[in-house]
């Protein structure tokens, strides 16, 4: 039968070095297990008098591969750090010296405690050089300067972001974030967001209040105001869930985690940034189970959808989706991928970030921190024999050139741009340095879109509009039934529930190509598209108003039409 002590690495090291007998090691481990004690096995061995604190330090130094420091090797006590409270030093049994520009020196009884190391990095803003210390010698050093350290701790008030929390507070955050009330509050915030069909949760600390806001149907709604004192624990709880460093409060961090809410899998993307009053956090909710990847459910009219599918069936060329941030471009691109996703096709995407996982599609996450940008990834994937390439966004000239080259060599390329309308995407390509003849040879179509809020079906009320409003609908030759947004329990009083896209799609016909080659501006291109029967986003929005899907106010809000 294997000895009990082998479950404790420190005991194994002590027995192997001859500093502890096997029977004594087993006795100490059984005592720890019988008492269900949180006390470390090293401290139990010390209390039983089975080893000396020097024996323990030597064993820990060997296990952690961290050199042992004798008291005589310590730097001068004048260099003892003043940024760290005496209580923290006593609790974790360490001393910290700050006499180097590039790092601080921490001498610890337990150099394996990563939380303490991260906390030291936070408060000092430097890297930490570790040494293993002997407990009695560390205690003596702390005692010698106890009064000075206590004075430093009380004087340390913090200055903005650099010293907002003492290490004692950072230690407490870890404990508070694991307490039931904090866990319950985080779960309630996420559940409320799901029930409201929110796309984002904003957690924002201000001087006197902690604001929690949900982005529902594109607009932020302010809700509960927990105590500002809850902010550190609340933020830390979510950072733990997203595997972020809770001790780091000076730099932005990004992470993600999954959770099941109401039986559905929810993927949350987390972003933190340091602000004047603490960390501001945004959680993006990605509900894979509720994702509809067909154009009709997104708001595409049947004729527009049919024409777009015919364009997607072409073996090569570029299809661009354009619009501002939050206009649904990524979802439309995913709908196109979903339509194209068949066993006979190889599909590769380059995204920042990958928002949804699509079975059968090879998706690449851009990582600029390691030099994997859009252009670097694209140069590699063209050698992967793809049929379809999706580029999350064309941001620069190099990415645009690779997209055009890929289309010329027989690939279907899907991507997005940030422009206000479809015609503006053509001129954006030209501004990026793409030759007009290459543009006309590769771009098949451009889809511009915005998202409007849908009327709540439970409370919308029809009304008779004045003549000047009715006159707007003469151009679309449709008899409208207009509705007001009223508000009820089903829509949280907003009068709206869900969103639909309003679409403007132009194809590069021969007439359009001729205008591009002549160097005409976007207004001439838009006029040509209108002559060929293309509907503007405003006109598509009017159709949705006439059918009772949304309101005229919503269409005017997103199209900026007067």
N, C-alpha and C positions, 0 to 999 in steps of 0.2 A: 504493500500500500504506500502511495506517494506521501511524503511528509506534508503536513498542513502548511508549513511556512513557505513552500514554493509558490504560493499564490501572491506573495509579497516580494517584489524585486529587491527592496532594501534588505530584507532578511536573507535572501539568496546571496547578495553581495557580501553581507557581514559574515555569513557562515563560510562562504568560499574563501574569504580572507583570513579566517581563523579568529575573528574578533567576537564571534557569537557561536555558542553551541547549538546543535540541531534541536535538542530537547527544549532549551530555553526559547528558541525561536518559535517552536510549535506552541509553547505555553503562552507566549505573548499574543500570537495570532488568535488562539482560542479565546483568550480573555477579551480581545477586541470584538470578536464575533458574538460572544455571550452577552456583552454589555451593549451591543449594537451602537457602539460609540463612534462619533465623528472624529475623535482624536486620531491623529496620524499614528501609524505603527511605530514610527521613529520616536515620537514623544512617549508612547507607552513603554518602549524599551528603556528609555531614559528614566522614567518614573519607577520602573522596576529595578533600576540599578544594574541592568544586564550589560549595558554599554556606556561608554563615556560620550560626551558631546563631540569630542574629537573623532571618536570611532564613527559616529553618525555622519559627521561632515566629510570624512574621507570616503565613506561609502557613497554618499550622495554625489560627491565630486566625480567618482568613477562612473556611476550610473548615467549621470547627465553630461559627462565629458566636459565639465566646467572646472577649471583649476581651483585648487584650495588656496585661500589667502590666510596667512597668519596675521595676528594683531600688529606685529612689527612691520608688516608690509603695507599697512593702510596708509593712504595719503595723509597729509597734515589735517587735523581736525578743523582748521580754519576753512578748509574747502568743503566742509559738509554742506549739502544742499539746503537752502532756506525755503525752498518751494514746497516742501513735503512735511506734513504734520507729524508730530511726535507720536500721536496715537496710531497713525498708519504704520510707522516704522516699528512700533512695539508689537502691533497686532500681527504683522507679517515677518517680524524679526529680520530686518535688513537695515543697512546703512547705505546712504547714497552720497557720492562725492561728485562735485561739479567743478572740475578744474581744467577741463579740456573743451575746446571749441566744437569739436565734431561729435563728442559723445559724453555721456555720464557713466560713472562707474558705480554699479550696484553690487554690494556684497550681501548675499542672501543665505539663510539657513537652507531654504528649499529653492534652488535655481530652476526647478521644473515648473514653477507657477507662472504660466503664460499670462494670466490676467494681470498679475502685478507688473510684469514686464511691459505689457501694452499700456497700462495706466501710467507707468513712469515715462514712456515715450510721449504720451499725451501731455503731461504736465511740463515736461522739459523741452519738448520740440526737438529732441535729439535722439540718436540711436543709443541703445543701452549695451554697455560692455559688462558681462556677468563674471562674478567670482563666487565660489562657495565659501561661506564663512562658518566659524565655530560659534555655536549659540551663545555661550557664556561671554565670549569676546565681543560679539555684536551687542549683547545686552549692556555690557560695561560701557561701550562706546556711546550708546544712546543715553545711558544714565548720566554720563559726564556732561553732556550738553543738553540735558532735558529742559532746563529753564529757557535756554536760547531757542530751542526747537519749538517749545510751547508758545513762546512769544511770536516766533515767525508764523506759526500756524494761525494764531488769532489775528495777526496783522494782515494776513494774506486775504485780500478781499476780491481779488480777480480784476482783470482789466479787459473787458470785452470778451473776445473769443479765445485769447491765449490762456487765461487762467480762470475760466468761468467756474470750474469745479475743483475743489481740493480732492486729493486722492481718496479721502474718507468718503466723499460724496459719490465718487465713481464706484467705489466698492458697494455702497448702499444701492446704487442703481441696479447692479446685478441681482441683488436680493429682491428689491421692489418689483423689478420686471417679472419675477417669477411668482409673485404673490397672486392669490385668487382674484382679488378685486381688479387688478390691472389686466389680467388675462380675460376676465369677464368683460371689461370695458372694450378691449380691442375686438373681441368676438362680436360684441353688440354693434360696434361701429361698422364692421365689415358686413354683418347681416343686414343692417339698416341700408347700407349702400346697395346690396344685392336686391333687397325688396324695392328700393326706389329706382332700380335699373340705372344706377349711376355708372359712369365710365371712369371716374377718378374720385379719390378721397384726398382732400387737402387738410393737413394738420399743421396749424400755423401759430406759434407762440408770439404774443405781443407783450408789452410791458405789464399790463394788468389783466390780460385775458388770454385764454387758449381758444382759438377758433377752429372749428371743424366744419368744413364745407364739402358738399358733394356736387360734382358736375353731372347734371341730369339733362339729357337732350341738348347738350352743348352749352348750357348756362349753369353758373355756380349758384348753389342754394346754401345759405347759412343755416346751421342747425344748432345742436347743443353747444354749450360753453362749459366744459369741465373746468375745474379749478386749475389755475395756471401752475399750481404746485404739482399737478399730475403730469405735466409735460415731459420732464425727464424720464419718468418711469414708463410712460406711454410710448415715447419714441424708442426707448431702449428695448421694450418688449418686441416691437415690430422689427427692430434691427437684429435681435436675436433670432427671430423667425426667418429673416432674410439672410442669415449668416454674415452679417456685417459686424464691424468692430465697434462695440458700444463705447469703448474708451476714446475713439477718434471722433472729436467734435469740431475740429478745425477745417477739415477738408470735405468736399462732396463725396458721397458714396452711392453706389448703385448695386442693387441685388434683386432677387426675386424668390418667391416661394409659392407653394401650392397648398390649397386648403379645400375641404369639402363643406359646402354651405347648402342647406336644404336638399341634400342628396346629389348636388351637382359639383363637378370639379371646377375650382376657380384658381386661375393663375394670376398672381399679383406681382407687378413690377414695381420696385421701390426705389425712390430717389430722395436723397437728403442733401440739403445745402445749409451751410452755416449762415445765420442771420444775426442781427444785433441782439435779439432777445432769446437766442437759442436756435436749435436746428429746426428748419422747416422741412416737412416731409410730404411727398405726394405718392399715393399708391394708385397705379393704373390697373383696373380690373379687366381681365381678359377671360370671358366666359366661353370656353371652347364648346361646351354642350349646347349653348344657345346660338351658336354662330350659323347664320344662314348665308350660304355661299352660292346663291343664284341671283341673277340680275333683277328678276321680277320683284323679289322680296326686298331688294335694295331701293326700288323705286323707279327702275328703268321702264319706260313705256314699251309696249310689245313691239312696235315697229323699230324703235331704237335698239332694243335688245336683239332682234332678229338680224338687223344689219351689222351690229357689232360682232355677233357670233360668226357671221359670214366672213368678216374681216379676220377674225381669230383663226379661222380655218385655213387661211393662206399659209404656205410653208415658210415664208420669210418676210422680213420687214419689221418696222417698229410701230408699236401702239403705245401712246403716251396718255396717262391720266394726270390731269393737272388741277390745281386748286390750293387754297391756303391750308395751313395746319388745322387738323380737325375736320376736314371736309369729306372724309371717308375714302380717300385715295387708296390706302392700303387694303381696305375691305374689298374695293372694286377689283384691285389687282389679284387678290386672293380668289375672288369669284371667277376671274378669267383663268387662273391656274386650275381651279376646280373643274372648269369646263374642259380644259386641255389635258387634264391628268388621266392618261390612258396607258395601258401596259406597253404599247408600241412607241411611246415617247419618253425620251430622257429629259427631265426638267431640272434645272439648277437655278437657285436664287441666291442673291447677295443682298443681305438686309441689315439694317441697323435701327432697332433690334429686330430679331425674329419674334413676331408677336404671336403667331399661331403655328403649331406644328401640323403640316399637311402630309398625311400618309402617302408615300410614293413619290414625294418631291424632295430632292436633295437641297437642304437649306443651309446657307453659310452665314454665320454671325460675324459682322465686321468688328475688328478689335484694333482700333487705331493705336492703342497703347503698346502693341507689339509690332506695329507696322503693317497690319492687315487692313488696309483701307479698301474702298470700292474698286479703285483701279488695280490694286495689287491682286485682289481676289479674281477680278474679271480676266486678267492676263493669264491666270492659271486655269480657270474653268473652260476657256475656249478649247483647251487641249483635253477636256473630259468628254468630248463627243456629244455635246448636248443638242437636242432639237429645239428646246425652248429655254431662254434665259430671262429671268426676271431680276431687274436692278431696282432695289428699293427706292432710290432717288438718284437722278443725274445731277450732281452738284458742281462739277467742274468740266473744263475742256477735255481733259484726258479721258474721263469716264464717258463723255459724249462721243468722243472719237472711237473708243472701243465699242460702244453700242452700235454706231454706224457701221464700223468694220465688220462686226458680228452679223448684222443684217445683210450686208453685201456678200458675205460668205455663206449664206443659206440658212441663217438662224432666225427664228421668230423671237423678237426682243420686246419685253414689256417693261415699262418703267413709269416714273412719276416726275413731275416738275412742280415748282412753286410759281405759278403765274395766275393772273386774274381771270383769263379767258382762254379759249382754245386757240384763237389766232395768235395770242401772245406767246404761246409755246413755240410757234414757228420762228418768230423773231428772236426768242431766247436762244434757240439753237444757233442761229446766225451770229448772235452776239458772242457765243462761245467759240466762234471760229470755225464752225462747220460750213463747208462750201455749199452754196445753194444747189448745185447740181447733185451733190451727194445727198442732200436733204430730200430733194424731190424723188430720188431713186430709192429711198429707204423708208421714209415715214408713210405708213398706211392710213393712220387716223389719229386724231387727238380728241380725248374726252375730257371736257371741263365739268366740274360738279361742285355743288354746295349741298349742305344738309339743312332741311327745314323740319321743324317740329310738327308731328302729326296731331291733329285734333283728337282729344279724348272722346271715344265713341259713347261714353256713358253720360256725358254732360253737355256736349256741343249743342248749340241752339241756332236754328236757322233765322235769318233776318232778311228784310228787303233793303238792299243797298240803294244809295242815292244814284242819280243818273250819271254823275261823273265817275263813279266807281264802275258802273255797268259798262261805260264807254271803253274801259280798258279791255273788256273781253270781246269786243267787236273783231279785233284782229285775229283771234283764234277760232272764230265762228262756232262758238259753243255757248249754249244757254246755261248760265251758272246758277247753282244753288249755294249761296254763301252762308257761312256759319260763324258764330262768335265762340271764342274760348271762354268757358264759364268757370269751371273748377269744381271738383268734387273729391270725395275720399279716395277714389280710384287713381286720381292723378295728383294727389297731394295738393289740391287746390290750384294747380297751375293752368288747367284747361288743356294741357297737352300730354301726350304719352307716346313715346317712340319717335323715330325720325325717318325721313325718306330723302333720297337724293333727287335734286333737280339737275337735269343733264343738258349739256350742249355738246354735240359731236360733229366734227367736220372731217371729211375725207379729202385726201389730196387728189382731186380730179385733175384732168388735163388743164382746165382753165385755172385752177388754183396753182398748179405747178408752173404755169406760164407766168403768173403774177409774181411768184417767188423768184423765178429766174430774172425777172425784170427789176427786182429789188423793191417791190411795193411794200408799204407799211402794213401793220396789222389791221388797220381800219379798212383798207382795200380788200384784204383777205377775208375779213368778217363780212363785208358787203357781198363778196362773191359767194361765200357760203350761204348767205341768206337767199340770194337769187337762185341757188341750186336747191333750196327747200330745207336747209338746216334750221332747226329751232334754237333760239337763244335760251339760256337758263331761265331768264325772266318769262319767256313764253311757255316753257315747260312747267314753270311754277304756276302760271295762270291756269293751265289745264288741271293741275292738282287742286287749285283753289275751287275751280268750277265743279269739281267732282266731290267736294267736301272733305278732301284729305287734309288740307292745311288752310291757313288763313292768308289773306292778302298781306297783312302786316308781316308775317313770317317771310314771305317771298321778297318783299321790299327790304326787309332787314338784312338778308344775306346777299341780295343782288345789288343793293345800293341804287336801285332804280328810283327816280323821282316820281 
